[in-house]
Amino acid sequence: LAQDISAWTLLFLRFFSPTPTGMSMTRASITVLLFLAVHRAVASNTTEAIAAGSQAAPTASLLRKGASGQPIVTAAVPAPSLGQSVSEVSSLEASVQVSTFFWNVHWQCSVAASGASGACKSRATNRFVELARGGGADIVASVELSNGMSQPVDLTSQGLEGWSQVDGSCARGSGGDSAALAFAPGWDVLSSGGGCLRDDWDTRAMAVARVVPPSPVQGCSSLCVVAIHAPHSRITAGHEEVARVCGDSVQQCGLAMGDWNVPAEGVHSLWSSLIGGATPTVVHPNERTCCFPEDQNYGVYDHLVSNIPGSQAADYMVLPYQILEENPQQQHRPVTVRVSLPSSR
């Protein structure tokens, strides 16, 4: 079943593959929805096969878009092994599944600079909401999707009605930076904040919230969730704000996502400077996400990070660059990651 679904999906995606000027809204949402549907079907088939004592459990192939914009399959997350018991598989099914979406549209799009069109911010906002809703996100993080340089766009008035948004504004003279979190209905925001990560030219923004998810997570009465746009140098501010908002939940109930401006191996020191607590056990994905145009930019920057014991990256998708007809200079690829957290039920 997994092979059949993947084969048909690849044919479908090739038919709906993006043109050189980008994907339409409909095509973008279809891609994400189809991706998630494939994984649900593969996971379901895998569990049934193991429970029935099948002699071969399929590998859960991940669909994503390569640098060429064409769909490719990567077996990055294996399905449960044949040696797992039915009770172990049931435990996996009972875990808390959290779908995240994060995207740095970059400031040029938001303020129509460096050749980006005047329509870029509006179209990026619409596309952000389209991809978030199409992918069934529970938590989203926007980076540099802003009014001016430092005020995040209000996503709750642009299609995410009923969500709870937390803004991270970092104003610095006529410049600055922005990041924002938004939580789907059912997530309870207990406290929130945000601000700058430095006080010089390299300053960047973060948003932080202490939240209670709809389903309880083992060992965590609440989660500390951060949207981050890390500086290119060290983080020297923001730690006190995270501690104020999150309290003890930083210790082993932290979840952060966004543009870290470093590959996965460089994330731990940034995490320690901003969040603290236990060392992260999940940093995902770790592949190129930066930047348009790729012949002028390179970076493995955008990750979801967790220090929650037992957390796992269940699957992910690195999407193609979006709305290229608006010339969104230095835009990152949007990323969706589904993380599996241990349930306390």
N, C-alpha and C positions, 0 to 999 in steps of 0.2 A: 504493500500500500504506500509506504513512504517513497519508494522509487517511482511509482506511478504518479503520485501527487507532484513530486519534484519535477518529473519530466513534463507533465502538463503545465505546471507553473512556469517553467522555463520557456516553453512555447508561447504561453500567454504574455509573459513579460517581454519577449522579443517582439511580439506583435505591437505591444504598447510601449516599446522602448522610447526614451526621450529623443527629441530632435536636438540638433546642435544648439538651439535656443532655449532648451529646457522643457520640462514636463508640464502638461496642463494640470489644473487642480484635480480634475477627475482622475487622470492617469496616476497622479501622485498618491491619492488616497486609495485607489484600487491596488497599487503596488503594496502599500503597507498592510492593508486589510488582508490581501491574499497571503502575504508573508505570515501573518499571525495565524490565519486559518490553517495553513500548511502545518505549522508547528503544533497546533492543537490536535490536528488529525494524526500526526506522527506520534505525539506523546500518548494519545489515546490508544492507538494501535499497538505501541510498544508495551504498555501496561497489560493490555489484553493478551498479548503473545506470551509474556512472562507468566501471567496468572494461569494460562492454559498449559504451561510447561513446554512452550515452543522451543525448538532446538536452535533458533537463530533470532536474536533480537536486533532490530534495525538500528542504524545510527541516525540520529536526528540531524539531518543536513540543514545548514543555515543558508538562507538566500540573502544575498546582498548585491550591491552594485559595485563593480570594480572601477578603477580610474578611467577606463574608457567609456563608462556609462552603461556598459552591457552587463546583464545579470550573470553572476557566477555563483557556484555552490561551494561552501566551505564547511567541512565537518568539524567545527570548532568545539561543539558541545556534544559529547556522546550520550546516547540514550542509556537508561539503566542496563547494567550487565545481566547476563543470563543467571549469574550466581546470586542475584538479589532475591530475597524472599518476597512473597506477596505482601507481607506486613511492611517490608521496607519500601516497596513501591507505593503502598497505601500511604505511608508516611510522606513520601514525595508529593503525592497528590494532595495531601492535607496541608502542605506548606502554604504560607501567605505569598501570593504572587503579586508583585508590584511592577506595573509597567511605567517606564519613564521615557520622556522625550526631552531632548535638549539641543539647542541650536544657537550658535553665534552668527548672527546675520552680518555683523561688523558695522562699525559706526558710519562708514561711507554711505551705506544704503539708507540709514536713518536720517542723515542730514543732506543727502543728495550731493556728496562730495566726490572728487577724483573721477568724475565721469559717470557716477551712478545717477540714474534718472530721478526726476521729481516724484515719480510714482513708486519708487522702489520700496519705501517704508510701508506704504499702504498695501502693496502686493505681498511684501514679506510678512506682514501681520496676518493677512488673510491666509497665506500659505502655512504659516505657523499653526494657526487654529485648525486648518484643514488636516494637516498631518497629525496633530495631537489627537483630534477627535477620530480621525480615520484609523489611527493605531491603537485606540482604546486606552490612552494614557491615563494614569492615576496621578502622576506628578509631572509637571513640565518646568523647565528652566529656560528662560530667555536671556541672552547676553547681547548687549548693545542694540537691542530693539527698543528704541527710545524716542521720546519727544525732546528735541535738542540733544545734548550730549549725555545728560545724566538722569533724566526722568523716564523710567520704564513705561512703555505703552501699557495701558490698562487692558489686558486681555479679556477681563470679565465683561467688558462692554463691546468686545469685538468678536464675540462668538462663543466664549467660555462662560456663559451665563450660569450662575449658581455655584461657580468655583470660588475659592478663596485665594486671593493674590497677596503676596508679600513682596514689597519693593526694596531693592537695595540701590540707593542712589549715592554716587560719589562725585560731588561737584568740586571742581578745582579751576578757579578763574573762569575763563570762557570755555574751558574744556570739561573733562571729567569722564565718567564711565557709568554703566548701569548693568544691573542683573536683577532678575525677578524669578520668584517661584510662584506656581499656582497649583492648587490641590483640588481634585475632583470632589463633587458632593459626597459626603460620608466621611471625609477626613476632617478632624476637629483641630483647629489651630489654637493652641493654648497660649503661646507667646511668639513674638516675632521681632525682627530687627534687620539691620543691614548697615552698609557703609563702605569705607575705603580700606584697602589692604596695604597702602603705603601713603606717605604724605609728600611725595615728590613727583617728578615727571612720569615715573613708571607706575603710578597708582592705578589700581583696578578696583572693581566693585564686587561685592558679594551680598547675598540675601540669606537670611537664616530663619528657621522656624522650628519650634518644638510642637510636634503634632501627635495626635492619637489616630492610628489608622482604623479603618472599619473593622478589620479582623485583628485580634491581638497577636503580638509577636513575642515569642518566648524570651523571657529575661528582660523585656523592654516595656515598661508602663507607658512610655512615649518614645518617639524617635526624634533625633536631631537631624534636620534636613537642611542642606546648604546648596545654594546655587553659586558657583564660583567662576570668576574670570581672574585667573592668577596673573600676577605681574611676570614680566620676563626675568626679573631678578628675584630677590627674596621677599617673603611676606613679613612685614614689620608692624602691621596693625590689624585689628579685627578680632584678635584672640579674646579680649575682654568682652566684646559684644557677643560672641558666640557663647562664652561662659555665662553671661547674663541671661541670654535667651534660653539656653538648653540645660544649664545646670549639670547634674550628674549623668544625663542621657548621653553626653559626649563620650563617656567611658567605654561603652561597648554597644551603643545604639545609634551610631552615626551613619548617615547616608549623604554623599555629596556628589554633585554632577555639574558638568559644564566644561569650560575651556581652561585646562590646567597649564597650557603653554609649555608642557614637557611631555615626553613619553612616559609610559607607565612606571618605569624604574625611577623616575624623578619625583613621583607623586608623594612618597612617604614623608619627605622632609617638609613639603608644603602643608600636608595634612597636620603634622606635628605642630607647626608654627601657628596654624589657624584654629584647629579643632582640638587636638590632643587626644587623650584617652588611649585605648588599645590601638596597636598597629593595624592598619587595614589588611584584610585578607582577600578582598576582591578589588581589582582595578581592571576595568573592562569597557570597551575594547582597547586594543593597542595596535591601531593601524592608522594609516594616513587619513586625516580629515581636513587638512589645511593645504592650500587655500586657493580660491579662484582669483586669477587664472593660475593653473598648476605649473606652467612653464616659468613662473616668476616667484612662486611660493612653495614652501614645503613644511609640513609639521604633523607629528603624531600627537595630537593635543587633547582630544575630547574623550573623557572617560567618566564612567560611573564608578564610585569608590565606596566601599562599605567596611566597617569594622565590627559588624554584627556577627557574633559567633554562629557558624552554620550557614551563613548566607552564601548563595551561589548565583553566578550570572547564568540564567537559564537559556536565553537566546538574545540576539541583537540584530540590528540592521543599520548599516551606514548607507544613507541615501545619497543620490546624486546631488550636485549643486542645483539650486532652484532659481527660478525666474531670471535666467541668464540674459534674457532680452533687456533687462533693466540695468545691465552692467554692474552687478553688485561686487565691487572690488574687495578682495580679501575675505569674501564670505567663506565660512566653514561648511562642511557637509553636515546636514542634520543627522542626529543619531537617536535611535530608540533601543533601549535595553530593558529586558524583563528580568527582574531579580527575584530569586526565590528565598524567602526568609522563613526560619523555623516557626511553626505555629505553637501557641501555648495551649491550644485546645486538645 
